[in-house]
């Protein structure tokens, strides 16, 4: 038991958290560190990452917290981050795919991919694929992917996944990427069944984060009614660490409980089709 009363049940386990310089990611990383995990913070900014690392170490005395610098909009950075994690730790027991963006206007990455699709979907898809050997070697291991109830409004257009044609609708594309997160999770769970690697997705609730308040400024007026990042991270920590979630896979959670998905999110053929399209986009066979 740590000095703050948190169980030390993750001692000796490696947890990788993306988008961990602030918000839900930093709160989840802190929760895992307090439970004794070695935590790798995948962040874009060294300055913000160092500040987050120092804050987490202060909150979890003696925690082993390290930085992995990567701009997840760049596939080369995702690959480098996976190589760095594998070289540094060899094993990975938890991968929390938390990083995400929202853009009002259409932007493309250096790889020529629409920004939200690249960061919110392709980055976790590729990182999970590349870390799968380390996860499998560490089994039992867990993959947790941050989705949202926004997935219920998603509508994937197979001939235009990156919304190149017609008017770009940022919120619609965000919903599409959140639907992709759930479909990816369910297909990942199917493909790793029996290996000891579980995969689950989750909704954190309406949380006062930079992504939400920056993307939708009028919501700042309602900030006091929103969840804190710590409250939003609670289900992520549960899925990453709690013994009760150890054997659960392919589910979607809200408040640490599995909930029913929309029809589009349970479409197995769509999950398979998305997987194959994503492989092509990141150059994996």
C-alpha positions as CSV (number, residue, x, y, z in Angstrom):
1,X,0.0,0.0,0.0
2,X,1.4,3.4,-0.9
3,X,1.4,6.4,1.4
4,X,-1.8,7.8,-0.1
5,X,-3.6,4.5,0.4
6,X,-3.5,3.3,-3.2
7,X,-2.7,-0.4,-3.7
8,X,0.7,-1.2,-5.1
9,X,-0.6,-4.1,-7.2
10,X,1.1,-2.9,-10.4
11,X,4.7,-3.0,-9.1
12,X,6.9,-4.4,-11.8
13,X,4.4,-3.8,-14.6
14,X,5.0,-1.4,-17.5
15,X,2.2,0.9,-18.6
16,X,2.4,3.1,-21.7
17,X,0.0,6.1,-21.8
18,X,-0.3,8.3,-24.9
19,X,-1.4,11.9,-24.7
20,X,-0.1,12.0,-21.1
21,X,1.1,15.6,-20.8
22,X,-2.3,16.7,-19.5
23,X,-6.0,16.0,-19.0
24,X,-7.2,12.4,-18.8
25,X,-3.9,10.9,-19.9
26,X,-1.9,12.6,-17.2
27,X,-4.5,11.7,-14.6
28,X,-4.6,8.1,-15.7
29,X,-0.8,7.9,-15.7
30,X,-0.7,9.3,-12.2
31,X,-3.2,6.7,-11.0
32,X,-1.2,3.9,-12.5
33,X,2.0,5.3,-11.0
34,X,0.5,5.4,-7.6
35,X,-0.3,1.8,-7.9
36,X,3.4,1.0,-8.4
37,X,3.6,0.8,-12.2
38,X,6.5,1.9,-14.3
39,X,4.8,4.4,-16.6
40,X,6.0,5.6,-20.0
41,X,4.4,9.0,-21.0
42,X,4.1,9.3,-24.8
43,X,4.0,13.1,-25.3
44,X,4.6,15.5,-28.1
45,X,6.2,18.4,-26.1
46,X,9.2,17.7,-24.0
47,X,8.5,20.7,-21.8
48,X,4.9,19.7,-21.0
49,X,6.0,16.1,-20.7
50,X,8.7,16.9,-18.1
51,X,6.2,19.1,-16.2
52,X,3.7,16.2,-16.2
53,X,6.4,13.7,-15.2
54,X,7.5,15.8,-12.2
55,X,3.9,16.3,-11.1
56,X,3.3,12.6,-11.2
57,X,6.5,11.7,-9.3
58,X,5.5,14.2,-6.6
59,X,2.1,12.6,-6.3
60,X,3.5,9.0,-6.4
61,X,6.7,9.1,-4.4
62,X,9.4,6.9,-5.8
63,X,7.4,6.3,-9.1
64,X,9.4,5.3,-12.2
65,X,8.0,7.6,-14.8
66,X,9.7,8.2,-18.2
67,X,9.1,10.2,-21.3
68,X,8.8,9.0,-24.9
69,X,8.6,11.9,-27.3
70,X,6.4,11.4,-30.3
71,X,4.1,13.5,-32.6
72,X,1.4,10.8,-33.1
73,X,0.3,12.5,-36.3
74,X,3.5,11.3,-37.9
75,X,3.7,7.6,-38.6
76,X,7.4,7.6,-38.4
77,X,7.2,9.0,-34.9
78,X,4.7,6.3,-33.9
79,X,7.2,3.6,-35.2
80,X,10.1,5.3,-33.3
81,X,8.0,5.4,-30.1
82,X,7.2,1.7,-30.4
83,X,10.9,0.9,-31.0
84,X,11.9,3.1,-28.0
85,X,9.4,1.5,-25.6
86,X,10.4,-2.0,-26.7
87,X,14.1,-1.3,-26.4
88,X,13.7,0.4,-23.0
89,X,11.3,-2.2,-21.3
90,X,11.1,-5.3,-23.5
91,X,7.6,-6.0,-22.1
92,X,4.5,-3.9,-21.9
93,X,1.6,-4.9,-19.6
94,X,-0.8,-2.0,-20.4
95,X,-1.2,0.2,-23.4
96,X,-3.6,3.1,-22.9
97,X,-4.4,4.8,-26.2
98,X,-5.6,8.1,-24.9
99,X,-4.2,10.8,-27.3
100,X,-6.7,12.6,-29.5
101,X,-7.4,15.8,-31.4
102,X,-10.3,17.8,-32.8
103,X,-10.1,20.1,-35.7
104,X,-12.8,22.4,-37.1
105,X,-11.1,22.7,-40.5
106,X,-9.6,19.9,-42.6
107,X,-5.8,19.5,-42.0
108,X,-3.4,16.9,-43.4
109,X,-0.4,15.4,-41.7
110,X,3.1,15.1,-43.2
111,X,2.0,11.7,-44.3
112,X,-0.9,13.2,-46.3
113,X,-3.6,11.9,-43.9
114,X,-6.5,13.8,-42.5
115,X,-5.4,15.0,-39.0
116,X,-8.2,13.5,-36.9
117,X,-8.1,10.2,-38.7
118,X,-4.4,10.1,-38.3
119,X,-4.2,10.9,-34.6
120,X,-7.4,9.5,-33.2
121,X,-7.5,6.2,-35.2
122,X,-4.4,5.4,-37.2
123,X,-1.9,6.2,-34.4
124,X,-3.5,3.9,-31.8
125,X,-4.0,1.2,-34.5
126,X,-0.3,1.4,-35.5
127,X,1.1,1.7,-32.0
128,X,-0.9,-1.3,-30.8
129,X,0.2,-3.4,-33.8
130,X,3.8,-2.5,-33.2
131,X,3.7,-3.2,-29.5
132,X,1.7,-6.4,-29.8
133,X,4.8,-8.6,-29.5
134,X,5.8,-6.9,-26.2
135,X,2.2,-7.1,-25.0
136,X,1.9,-10.8,-25.9
137,X,5.2,-11.5,-24.2
138,X,3.9,-9.8,-21.1
139,X,0.6,-11.6,-21.0
140,X,-1.7,-11.1,-19.2
141,X,-1.7,-7.7,-20.8
142,X,-4.3,-5.1,-21.6
143,X,-5.0,-2.5,-24.3
144,X,-7.4,0.3,-23.4
145,X,-8.5,2.7,-26.1
146,X,-10.2,6.0,-25.3
147,X,-13.4,6.4,-27.4
148,X,-16.5,8.4,-26.7
149,X,-20.3,8.2,-26.9
150,X,-19.7,10.4,-29.9
151,X,-19.1,7.1,-31.7
152,X,-22.9,6.7,-31.8
153,X,-23.1,9.5,-34.4
154,X,-20.3,8.1,-36.5
155,X,-20.9,7.1,-40.1
156,X,-17.9,5.7,-41.9
157,X,-18.0,6.3,-45.7
158,X,-15.7,3.6,-47.1
159,X,-15.0,5.6,-50.2
160,X,-14.0,8.7,-48.2
161,X,-12.8,7.8,-44.8
162,X,-10.6,10.9,-44.6
163,X,-13.4,13.3,-45.7
164,X,-11.7,14.6,-48.7
165,X,-14.9,15.1,-50.8
166,X,-17.4,17.8,-50.3
167,X,-17.6,19.9,-47.2
168,X,-15.4,19.0,-44.2
169,X,-17.4,18.6,-41.0
170,X,-15.0,18.5,-38.1
171,X,-17.4,17.2,-35.5
172,X,-18.7,14.5,-37.8
173,X,-15.2,13.3,-38.5
174,X,-14.4,13.3,-34.8
175,X,-17.5,11.0,-34.3
176,X,-16.2,8.8,-37.1
177,X,-12.8,8.4,-35.5
178,X,-14.5,7.5,-32.2
179,X,-16.6,4.8,-34.0
180,X,-13.3,3.6,-35.6
181,X,-11.8,3.3,-32.0
182,X,-14.6,0.9,-31.0
183,X,-14.5,-1.2,-34.2
184,X,-10.7,-1.4,-33.9
185,X,-11.0,-2.5,-30.3
186,X,-13.5,-5.3,-31.1
187,X,-11.4,-6.6,-34.0
188,X,-8.3,-6.4,-31.9
189,X,-10.0,-8.4,-29.2
190,X,-11.1,-11.0,-31.7
191,X,-7.6,-11.3,-33.2
192,X,-5.9,-11.7,-29.8
193,X,-8.5,-14.0,-28.3
194,X,-6.7,-16.7,-26.3
195,X,-3.4,-14.9,-26.1
196,X,-3.8,-13.3,-22.8
197,X,-4.0,-9.8,-24.4
198,X,-7.4,-8.1,-23.8
199,X,-8.7,-5.0,-25.6
200,X,-11.5,-2.7,-24.4
201,X,-12.7,0.8,-25.3
202,X,-14.3,3.4,-23.0
203,X,-16.2,6.7,-22.7
204,X,-14.7,9.0,-20.0
205,X,-17.8,11.2,-19.7
206,X,-17.9,14.9,-20.4
207,X,-14.6,16.0,-19.0
208,X,-13.1,19.5,-18.8
209,X,-10.1,18.9,-21.0
210,X,-8.2,21.1,-23.5
211,X,-9.6,19.1,-26.4
212,X,-13.3,19.7,-25.4
213,X,-13.0,23.3,-24.1
214,X,-10.6,24.3,-26.9
215,X,-12.7,22.7,-29.6
216,X,-16.0,24.0,-28.3
217,X,-15.4,27.3,-26.4
218,X,-19.0,27.9,-25.4
219,X,-18.8,24.8,-23.2
220,X,-16.4,26.7,-20.9
221,X,-19.5,28.3,-19.4
222,X,-20.5,24.8,-18.2
223,X,-17.1,23.8,-16.9
224,X,-18.2,23.5,-13.3
225,X,-20.7,20.8,-14.3
226,X,-18.2,18.7,-16.1
227,X,-16.0,15.8,-14.8
228,X,-12.5,16.5,-13.7
229,X,-9.7,14.7,-15.6
230,X,-9.3,12.4,-12.6
231,X,-12.9,11.4,-12.7
232,X,-12.6,10.9,-16.5
233,X,-9.6,8.7,-16.0
234,X,-11.2,6.4,-13.4
235,X,-12.5,3.9,-15.9
236,X,-9.2,3.8,-17.7
237,X,-7.4,3.0,-14.5
238,X,-10.0,0.3,-13.7
239,X,-9.6,-1.3,-17.2
240,X,-5.8,-1.1,-16.9
241,X,-5.4,-2.4,-13.4
242,X,-8.5,-3.9,-11.7
243,X,-8.5,-7.7,-11.3
244,X,-12.2,-7.7,-12.1
245,X,-11.4,-6.5,-15.6
246,X,-8.6,-9.0,-16.2
247,X,-10.5,-11.4,-18.4
248,X,-12.9,-8.9,-20.1
249,X,-12.3,-8.1,-23.7
250,X,-14.0,-6.6,-26.7
251,X,-16.3,-4.4,-24.6
252,X,-17.2,-0.7,-24.3
253,X,-17.2,0.7,-20.8
254,X,-18.8,3.7,-19.1
255,X,-18.2,4.2,-15.4
256,X,-16.3,0.9,-15.1
257,X,-19.3,-1.0,-16.5
258,X,-19.8,-2.6,-20.0
259,X,-22.6,-1.0,-21.9
260,X,-24.5,-1.9,-25.1
261,X,-23.1,-0.5,-28.3
262,X,-24.8,1.0,-31.3
263,X,-25.6,-1.2,-34.2
264,X,-22.8,0.4,-36.3
265,X,-20.3,-0.4,-33.6
266,X,-21.1,-4.1,-33.5
267,X,-20.8,-4.6,-37.2
268,X,-18.2,-7.4,-37.5
269,X,-17.8,-6.9,-41.2
270,X,-17.2,-3.2,-40.8
271,X,-14.6,-4.0,-38.1
272,X,-12.8,-6.3,-40.5
273,X,-13.0,-3.9,-43.4
274,X,-11.7,-1.0,-41.3
275,X,-8.8,-3.2,-40.1
276,X,-7.7,-4.0,-43.6
277,X,-8.1,-0.3,-44.8
278,X,-6.0,0.8,-41.8
279,X,-3.3,-1.7,-42.6
280,X,-3.0,-0.2,-46.0
281,X,-2.9,3.4,-44.7
282,X,0.0,2.6,-42.3
283,X,1.8,0.3,-44.7
284,X,1.4,-3.0,-42.8
285,X,0.5,-6.3,-44.5
